[in-house]
């Protein structure tokens, strides 16, 4: 851009000297000259460094010519002064124009369409590219307004659990941002679980998935290619990552059967899962068992039916009212 500007200015100088500028262009330069003849070196310091350098290169021979005029009483060519001022005018206008174009090219703020599921609800959305997303209870997803026009397809899973069946598009990768984690695919199906106070989990049903952690400008790849049946779990607090094989279909069955797959969750986390699933307040009184984790799969049934199963698997007892479920540590 800078080299182009300099060539442009030199061409204008030549055209002015040769009388090749239009009458309108010459009139503009003449008027500017008449009102800005007193321009000094100091006045140009607000211009871009390249334009300032060009001005100084023109100013030096002008100063020499003026000094020679004083010594020899030779009148400095009025036309040459007008040419110099024309160059300065064009330089300033060029800088302003380029600056304006740069500002106009700045992308406007991106807005989002937000999707949210309440407690006890499961919903589905279909994006404009054909990607289908199932959203479990207590899930929030944001889709940028430029999703269709952007060179890459981006969505944001702010919290919750979602199953993605991504439409294949090799030219536009699909990515899901969850806090500091980025999951990227071209076209595949997988489940992401990212509820508060839990580990981040990706379970692949088909295709290949890449998972990375972002820390400012640094990116750490957690897996360059998870494949079908692999499950990645990542703890945000310790940054520990584990990859193993599990039944991805069993994990994502919630989207069709609304089953509850509890995998290495504490009783507090189980209480939060029951609260989301059944839309009931859950109180957990199991401080002595706070760090112990459990794994159990519960089919979607009435809460009164699954609670005995949970009690048998965990050793807790419970009280259930219309609006409150209390989980207690079993008496020793």
C-alpha positions in Angstrom: 0.0 0.0 0.0 2.8 2.4 0.9 4.7 1.8 -2.4 1.5 2.2 -4.4 0.9 5.6 -2.6 4.4 6.9 -3.5 4.0 5.9 -7.2 0.6 7.6 -7.3 2.0 10.8 -5.9 4.9 10.8 -8.4 2.5 10.2 -11.2 0.4 13.2 -10.1 3.5 15.4 -10.0 4.4 14.4 -13.5 0.8 15.0 -14.7 0.7 18.5 -13.1 4.1 19.5 -14.6 3.0 18.3 -18.1 -0.4 19.9 -17.8 -2.2 16.6 -18.0 -4.5 17.1 -14.9 -8.1 17.9 -15.5 -9.4 21.5 -15.0 -11.2 20.3 -11.9 -8.1 18.7 -10.4 -6.0 21.8 -11.1 -8.6 24.0 -9.6 -8.7 22.0 -6.4 -4.9 22.1 -6.1 -4.8 25.8 -6.9 -7.4 26.6 -4.2 -5.6 24.4 -1.7 -2.3 26.1 -2.5 -3.8 29.6 -2.0 -5.1 28.7 1.5 -2.2 26.5 2.7 0.9 28.3 1.4 2.1 28.7 5.0 2.3 24.9 5.6 5.4 24.1 7.6 7.3 20.9 8.5 5.6 20.9 11.9 2.2 20.7 10.3 3.0 17.3 8.7 3.8 15.5 11.9 0.2 14.2 12.2 0.5 12.4 8.9 1.6 8.8 8.5 5.4 8.3 8.7 5.7 7.5 5.0 3.8 10.6 3.9 5.9 12.7 6.4 9.1 11.3 4.8 7.8 12.2 1.3 7.0 15.7 2.5 10.5 16.2 4.0 12.1 15.0 0.7 10.2 17.7 -1.1 10.7 20.3 1.6 14.5 20.2 1.5 15.0 21.2 -2.2 12.3 23.9 -1.7 14.2 25.3 1.2 17.4 25.2 -0.8 15.7 27.0 -3.7 14.3 29.6 -1.4 17.7 30.3 0.1 19.2 30.5 -3.4 16.4 33.0 -4.3 17.4 35.2 -1.4 21.0 35.1 -2.4 20.6 35.7 -6.1 17.2 37.4 -6.1 15.9 34.8 -8.4 12.2 34.2 -8.1 11.3 30.7 -7.2 9.0 29.0 -9.7 5.4 29.5 -8.5 4.4 26.4 -10.5 7.0 24.3 -8.6 5.5 25.5 -5.3 2.1 24.6 -6.4 3.3 21.2 -7.5 4.9 20.6 -4.0 1.7 21.7 -2.3 -0.3 19.4 -4.6 1.8 16.5 -3.6 1.3 17.3 0.1 -2.5 17.6 -0.5 -2.7 14.3 -2.4 -0.5 12.7 0.3 -2.8 13.8 3.1 -5.9 12.8 1.2 -4.4 9.4 0.4 -3.6 8.8 4.0 -7.1 9.8 5.1 -8.7 7.7 2.4 -6.7 4.6 3.2 -7.3 5.1 6.9 -11.1 5.4 6.3 -11.0 2.3 4.1 -9.2 0.4 6.8 -11.8 1.5 9.4 -14.7 0.6 7.1 -13.2 -2.9 6.6 -13.3 -3.6 10.3 -15.8 -6.3 10.9 -18.9 -5.3 12.9 -19.5 -7.0 16.3 -20.9 -10.4 15.9 -24.3 -11.1 17.4 -25.5 -14.4 18.6 -28.7 -16.5 18.6 -29.0 -18.2 21.9 -30.7 -21.6 22.5 -31.5 -22.8 26.0 -33.3 -25.9 27.5 -35.0 -25.8 30.9 -34.8 -28.4 33.6 -36.6 -31.6 32.7 -36.5 -30.8 28.9 -34.6 -32.0 25.9 -34.7 -30.1 22.6 -33.2 -30.2 19.1 -32.1 -27.5 16.7 -31.0 -27.7 13.1 -28.4 -25.2 11.8 -28.5 -23.7 8.3 -25.7 -26.1 7.1 -27.8 -29.1 8.1 -26.1 -29.9 11.3 -28.5 -31.2 14.0 -27.9 -30.6 17.7 -29.7 -32.3 20.6 -29.6 -30.3 23.8 -30.0 -32.0 27.2 -31.6 -30.3 30.2 -29.9 -27.1 31.5 -28.0 -26.5 28.3 -27.1 -23.2 26.6 -25.7 -22.9 23.0 -24.9 -19.7 21.1 -24.7 -19.6 17.3 -23.0 -16.5 15.7 -25.1 -14.5 13.2 -22.4 -15.0 10.6 -22.4 -18.8 10.9 -23.4 -19.3 7.2 -21.1 -16.7 5.7 -18.0 -17.3 7.8 -15.1 -19.4 6.4 -15.5 -21.7 9.4 -18.5 -22.9 11.3 -18.4 -22.0 15.0 -20.8 -22.5 17.9 -20.4 -22.0 21.6 -21.6 -24.5 24.2 -21.6 -22.3 27.3 -22.9 -25.0 29.6 -24.6 -28.3 29.5 -24.6 -31.4 27.3 -25.2 -31.7 23.6 -25.0 -34.3 20.9 -23.8 -33.0 17.5 -24.5 -34.6 14.1 -22.4 -32.4 12.0 -23.0 -32.0 8.3 -19.8 -32.7 6.3 -18.0 -29.7 4.7 -14.3 -30.2 4.1 -13.9 -26.5 3.2 -15.5 -25.2 6.4 -14.4 -26.9 9.7 -17.0 -27.1 12.5 -15.9 -26.1 16.0 -17.5 -26.0 19.4 -16.0 -23.7 22.0 -16.6 -24.5 25.7 -14.7 -22.3 28.1 -11.1 -22.8 27.2 -11.6 -26.0 25.2 -12.1 -26.2 21.5 -13.5 -29.3 19.7 -13.1 -29.3 15.9 -14.5 -31.7 13.2 -15.3 -31.7 9.5 -18.4 -33.9 9.7 -19.1 -36.5 12.3 -21.3 -37.2 15.4 -20.3 -36.9 19.0 -21.5 -36.0 22.5 -20.0 -33.2 24.6 -20.8 -32.9 28.3 -19.7 -29.7 30.0 -21.9 -29.0 33.1 -20.5 -26.8 35.9 -18.4 -28.6 38.5 -17.8 -31.6 36.3 -15.1 -32.8 33.9 -15.3 -31.9 30.2 -16.2 -35.0 28.3 -16.2 -35.8 24.5 -17.6 -39.2 23.4 -17.3 -40.0 19.7 -20.1 -41.9 17.9 -18.8 -41.6 14.3 -15.8 -40.1 12.5 -12.9 -38.2 14.0 -12.7 -35.4 16.5 -9.9 -33.0 17.5 -9.8 -31.5 21.0 -7.5 -28.7 22.2 -7.2 -26.4 25.1 -6.7 -22.7 24.6 -4.7 -20.5 27.0 -4.4 -17.0 25.5 -2.4 -17.3 22.3 -1.2 -20.8 23.2 -3.0 -24.0 22.1 -2.4 -27.4 23.6 -3.8 -30.4 21.6 -5.4 -32.9 24.0 -6.2 -35.3 21.1 -5.5 -34.9 17.5 -8.0 -37.5 16.4 -10.5 -39.2 18.7 -12.3 -42.0 16.9 -15.5 -44.0 17.3 -15.9 -45.4 20.8 -13.2 -43.2 22.4 -14.1 -40.9 25.3 -11.9 -38.0 26.3 -12.3 -36.6 29.8 -10.5 -33.4 30.9 -10.4 -31.7 34.3 -10.2 -28.0 34.0 -8.8 -27.5 37.5 -5.9 -30.0 37.2 -5.7 -30.1 33.4 -5.5 -33.9 33.6 -6.7 -35.6 30.5 -7.7 -39.3 30.0 -8.8 -41.2 26.9 -10.5 -44.6 27.0 -13.0 -46.7 25.2 -16.6 -46.6 26.3 -20.0 -47.2 24.8 -20.7 -43.8 23.2 -24.2 -44.8 22.3 -24.9 -45.5 25.9 -23.6 -42.1 26.9 -25.7 -40.3 24.4 -28.9 -42.3 24.8 -30.3 -39.4 26.7 -31.2 -37.7 23.4 -33.8 -40.3 22.5 -34.6 -42.3 25.7 -33.8 -39.6 28.2 -31.8 -42.1 30.3 -29.3 -40.9 32.8 -25.7 -42.1 32.4 -23.7 -41.4 35.6 -20.0 -41.9 35.0 -17.6 -41.2 37.8 -19.8 -38.5 39.5 -19.9 -37.6 43.1 -23.2 -37.6 45.0 -23.3 -33.8 44.8 -22.9 -34.1 41.0 -25.6 -36.9 40.9 -27.9 -34.6 42.8 -27.4 -31.8 40.2 -28.1 -34.3 37.4 -31.3 -35.4 39.1 -32.3 -31.8 39.6 -31.8 -31.0 35.9 -33.5 -34.2 34.7 -36.6 -34.1 36.9 -36.8 -30.3 37.5 -36.8 -30.7 41.3 -34.7 -29.1 44.0 -32.1 -31.6 45.4 -30.3 -31.2 48.7 -27.3 -33.5 49.4 -26.1 -34.2 53.0 -23.1 -36.5 52.4 -20.1 -34.5 53.4 -18.1 -37.6 54.5 -18.6 -39.1 51.0 -17.9 -35.9 49.1 -15.0 -37.1 47.0 -16.3 -40.6 46.3 -17.5 -41.2 42.7 -20.1 -43.6 41.3 -21.0 -45.0 37.9 -24.5 -46.1 37.2 -27.0 -46.1 34.2 -30.6 -45.2 35.0 -33.4 -45.6 32.5 -35.9 -42.8 32.2 -38.5 -43.7 34.7 -40.5 -42.0 37.5 -38.3 -40.6 40.2 -39.9 -42.8 42.8 -38.8 -45.8 40.7 -35.1 -44.9 40.1 -34.4 -43.7 43.7 -34.3 -47.2 45.2 -31.9 -48.2 42.4 -29.7 -45.2 43.2 -29.8 -45.9 46.9 -28.7 -49.5 46.3 -25.8 -48.5 44.0 -24.5 -45.7 46.3 -25.5 -46.7 49.8 -27.4 -43.5 50.5 -30.9 -43.0 51.8 -33.3 -40.3 50.8 -36.5 -38.4 51.5 -38.7 -37.2 48.7 -41.5 -34.6 48.9 -43.4 -32.9 46.1 -40.8 -30.1 45.7 -37.6 -31.4 47.4 -35.4 -34.5 47.2 -32.9 -35.0 50.0 -30.0 -37.4 49.7 -28.4 -38.5 53.0 -25.4 -40.5 53.9 -26.5 -43.9 55.1 -26.2 -44.5 58.8 -23.2 -46.5 59.8 
